[in-house]
Amino acid sequence: MTIDTKIRHVTKSGANLFRELGFAPDEAERFQAESTQKIKDTKALKADSAGPHRARAAQIPP
């Protein structure tokens, strides 16, 4: 048995993936905005949580 791994389409950077998947334009825009906000929130959370660890690591003597 073989698994089909051919790439048939690549979404361009900045394109609305939800629109390409066939969602209605207004719904696609809403999903895109929500997705973008979740990504920003996750990146901010990771940056905030990494800060104390870096500071603590800098205080540990070699």
N, C-alpha and C positions, 0 to 999 in steps of 0.2 A: 504494500500500500504506500502511495506517495502523498505527500502533503503539498498543496498548492501554495507557494510562497511568492508568486509573482506580484510585483507592485504595478497596479493599474492606474493609480492616480495619486498625485501628491498635491496637497493643499498649499498654496503659496502663503508665505509669511504675511500676516496682517489680514488675510482673508477671513471671512466669517464662516467657520466650519459648519455651524448650524444651518446656515442658508444652503451650503453645498449638500448637506444631508437631507434637504427637502422641507425644512420647516418654513412656515409662512414668514414673510419678511419681518413683520412686527414681532413675532415670537422669537425669530432668530436674533434680532437685535437685542431683545431682552435677555435671552440666554447668554449672548456674547458679553453683555455688560455685567451680568451676574458672575460669569466665569472669570472675567478679567478682575473683578473686585475680589473674588475668592483667592486668586493667585497673588494679588497684591497683599492681602491680609496674611496669607501663609508666609510670604517672604518677609514681611515685617515681623511676624511672630518668631520666625527662625532667627532673624537678626537680633531681636531683643533677647531671646533666650541664649544666644551664643555669647553675647556681651559679657555677662557675669562669669562665664566659664573661662573666657580669655583673660579677664582681669585676675581671676583666682590663679590661673596657670602661671601668670607673670610673677605672682608673689611667691611661688614655690621655689626654694633655692635649688640649684643644680646638684 
